[in-house]
Amino acid sequence: MPTKNTKKQQQKILSQAAQKRLELERQEAAKSKVEKLAESIKRRSTVIAKHNSVATQVNAVKNRNTPVKTIKVVPVKKTKIQTPIKRDSEHDIFQARIAERDKQHHRLIKQAETIRNRLDKISKRETTKLYEALRDCYGMYEYIESNREPYEFYSILRDYYKVKMEPIQSNTPDESLLVRFIFSNKSTKQISEYGTVLRYALEIGVAKKDFIKWYTSTTQTRILALARKSATSDNQERLKRARIALLRYFDIQEQWPLGHFDYPELLAAKQVHLPDNLIIVICRGVRKFNRDIEFNPNNPAASRVPLAEISALHFIPPDIDVVHDMIERLARFLVPQIDQIEEEIKQKTEQVWANDLTNYLMERELGTAYKSADRWADSQQAAIADDQMAFEATRRKIQKLRNKARK
């Protein structure tokens, strides 16, 4: 005989069934349409459930309920298509490159003229326009310095100033030539300061878009102080490297000297400068009377060439100041090209490198000697000239004769 459940037991059984039913309803409600349709098809065992129309409806429901992800397509910037260089011959390639370079220079000059014309229309209060012009000038300077041969563009500016009869010193920095062309109404001091700002900005890698923010936040006074400090330390470091390269050049040249003669060891020990073993001697050169031999400049390696007699007249005592001044004088000629000179040491043999360095130093020394001679000759000519116009006319004639004789 079955036992009767009590009232509390019946309520407990009913509550458990209700909980199961609620859980099933919750699971059924959580199912997606695709899952419900798939279960209904799975439960069917008829042939209709396997028909193509039913499978098509299932795929349609899946595609409709699947979220579609949209992909953003980044547009590709258009690039300028450059006209290919003609490669018929080396001469055509050379002419095409010259034409392309001249076109770039013309475009840069027109851009600089645009900036200069824009500056002429602003008033003194519009400092923002001045900053923008300085920023555009810096962008041009950055582009010019990134080219392989920037000196060609600067030579165009120097020729422009010669045509305009504007006095330009030979040691004017390249960046100051560009600043002078754009900021033509500024004083020489302001042009020099702007040029220093451009050079230091390029040295520390300031971007063109950040130039105005950097210039206004740092202030020009602070920039000039930092540029002077950087230039001093950099020049000292490059001069030190130039001295090392020069002493190495002396060591190499000792194997192939220009000439040698014997001298008493006791006297040589008193004249040599330690620790580099250098001796400074004053010599006199006189050409020998061998007029029957003609020198051909096109054949410098000829077996018979006219010779000169070099006579040693006086040995300078081992003065530290004299040796230091002479070493530094020659080393300063190497400072502008010290990076290239150090690179050529690895690429060339010692003898070839020393010969090239000899020619380089001789060209610089001859240039300095010519300038010194011209300066003294001009000062003597100015003392006897009646006025400035007469002196200038005479000076130009004499200078042409000097340049013709030096070729």
Secondary structure, DSSP 8 states (H G I E B T S, - for coil): ------HHHHHHHHHHHHHHHHHHHHHHHHS-HHHHHHHHHHH--SSGGGSHHHHHHHHHHHHHHS---------------------S-HHHHHHHHHHHHHHHHHHHHHHHHHHHHHHHT--TT-HHHHHHHHHHHHHHHHHHHHSS-HHHHHHHHHHHHHHTT----TT--HHHHHHHHHSTTS-HHHHHHHHHHHHHHHHHT--GGGHHHHHHHH-HHHHHHHHHHHHHHHHHHHHHHHHHHHHHHHHHHTTS-S------HHHHHHH-BTTTTB-EEEEEEEE-S-TT----TT-TT-SS---EEEEEEEEE---HHHHHHHHHHHHHHHGGGHHHHHHHHHHS-HHHHHHHHHHHHHHHHHHHHHHHHHHHHHHHHHHH-SSHHHHHHHHHHHHHHHHHHH-
